Amino acid sequence: MSGLPAGARAVVVTASNRASAGVYEDRSGQALAAGLQELGFAVEGPHVRPDDVDALVAVLREAVASGADVVLTTGGTGLSPTDVTPEATRAVVEREAPGLAEAVRRYGEGKVPTSVLSRGIAGTAGRTLVVNLPGSTGGVRDGLAVLGPLLPHVVSQLRGGDHEA
């Protein structure tokens, strides 16, 4: 598999009432941004927003409109009544990519059985891939372990590249 296409851009969004209110530091968003930089992306964010569908839809739409290749979210994917990241993401993506979300859940299941409770989704909006990751540094690490090897191909495909022989 070839490397990441030149100029690849990623946006990180953190969904957390407490981090957005300054109650605690956004460690998962920072870990996600650092991991994407290690993969070769120019990274914007993390943009920390409360667990609010309208606020999340707005920041996701801004990220897609900015021409980002990849938008990764952290947080808001669980079963709590305030966890609304998948609903916000579903309002933005045009085509779902369920295999990516399932692979992230499967990867973490052996270490953290509750990883299967994540309702995170993945999909595309225009030429941007959007993926929801859990709101923990471990969940972010697991998500990057799954997505890292795939992102060069995904970015190339979304930019109109052909399938590799």
N, C-alpha and C positions, 0 to 999 in steps of 0.2 A: 504494500500500500504506500502510496506517495505521501509526502509531508503535507502539512497544512498549507493551503493556498496563500499567496502573498496578501498582506493587508487584512487578514482575518480579524474580525471584530466581534467581541462578546459583551453582553450587558448582563450584570448580576442584579437581581431584585430579591430583597429579603422581605418576607411577610411576617410581621411580628408586632402585636400591640405593645408589648413591653419594651422591645428594642426601639421602636419608633418613639416611645414616650421617654426614652433615656433611662429606663429602670435598670437595664443591663446592656453590656456591649454586644454588638452583632458579630459574634465569633464565626457563625456558619457562613455568613455572607463574605466575610474577610477571607475565610479559608477557601471558599469557592472562587473568589477573584484571584487569589494567589495560585490556585491550581490551574486555572485557565491561562494565567500568564506563563506558567511553567510549560504548558502545552503550546505556547507560541502566539496566543491571542493578544491583541491590544484590548484591554478590559476597561469598561466604564462601570462604575458602581463599586460597592453595592449601594443601590437605591433602597433605603429602608422605608417601608410603608406599613400602616396598620393593617390588621386583618379586616379589610373592607373591600367588597367586590368592586365598587366604583373606583376607589383609589388604585387598586391593582390593575384593573382594566386600563385605566389611563396611563400608568407607567409602562405597561406591556405594549400598548399601542404606540406610545412615543418611541420605545426601543425598536419596534418593528419599522416604524416610519423613518427612523434614523439610518436604516440600512444595515443594522447589525446582522451578522451571519447567524449568531447563536444568542438566545436569551435563556439563561438558567435562573430559576427561582429556588429559594430555600425557605422552608417554613410554610405553615398553613395547609398541610396535606393530610392531617390526621382526621380523627372522628369527632373531635371537639366541635360544638356548635359554632365556634368562632373560626374554624378552619375553612376558609373559602377560596384558597388559591386555585384548586381545580376548576371551580365554577367560573372564576375570573378568566382563567386561561382558555376554557372552552368557549367563552364569548369572543376571544381574539383569534384562535387558530381556525384555519379553514379545512385542514385535513389532519386527522389524528394519526399518530404513529404508535399504536398500542404496544408493539413489540419492545420499543425502547423503555417505556414505563415498566413493563413486566420484567425486563431484564434487570433493571435497577432493583426492583423488589426481590427478585430471585437471588441476586448477588448477596444481599445483606441477610437473607433469611437464616442461613446457617449460624451466623454470629449473633444476630438480634432477631429472634422469632417474631417480634412485633413489627418488623419491617413490612410484613404483608398487610398491615393495617393502613399503610400509606395509600391515599387515593390519588396520588400524583398522576398527571397525564403528560403526554408528549404529542407534538404535532407541528405543523408548519403554517405560517402566515406569510403569504407571498414567498419570498426567498429566504425566510428566517425560520430556523428551528427553535421551538420553545419547549423546554422540559422543566417539569416541577420536581425538585428534590426535597427530601425531608429537611426539617429545621434543626439538624444537629451536625456537628463537625464530622462525626462518624458517617452519617448519611450522605454528607457531601463527598467525603473521601470515597465511599462506595460508588456513588453516582459517577464521579470522575473516573474511577477504575473501569466502569462499564463504558462510559461515553468517550473517554480519551482516545482509544484506538479507532473509534468509528467516526469521530468528528472530521478528520481530513477528507474522508470520502463523502460524508454528508454535505459539508460546505461546498466541495467541488460539484456535487450533484445539483445542489440548490442554485449554484451559479451557472448551471447549464452544461456542466461537463458530461462527458460520455461515460458509460460503464467501463471499468478497467477490463482488459482482456484476461 
